[in-house]
Amino acid sequence: MTVRRIQVALHAQAADLAGASRAGVEVGASATGADVKEALAALHPRLQGLLASSVLATDREYLSDGAAVGDEASLHLIPPVSGG
């Protein structure tokens, strides 16, 4: 299996829980958004509860959990936002 490394920028509460603003994860060549979230949970277990309601994004678009990550070398993890 071909493995690649993806850098994920962690935003807001995700960064607070992980204690870092970036995380490097290894996923397979045909990884989906769900695969990246699973790798993040393994690396930073404190993110587990937040990942189901968070969204991954490229610099251009949001990715569903079932979407292929493609050739992206970096992504953003965006937790839910509230306010008013």
C-alpha positions, 0 to 999 in steps of 0.5 A: 500500500502506498502511504503519503503524508498530509499536513492538517492545519487545526483550527479553533477548538481542534488546535486547543484540544490537540495542543498544536496548530498542525498535525502530520498524518499518514494515509493511503493513496486512496484516502477519504476525508474519514480516513484522515479524521481517523488518522487524526484521532489516532494521533490526538485522541482528545480530538475524537469527540470533535471530529464527527462534527468537524469538516475537512477542507482544501484551500478551495472547497470543503470535503465530505467524509466520503470524498477522496482526498486526492493529491492534496498535501495539506488540509484544514480541520474546521470544527463547528463554529457558534456565535452571534 
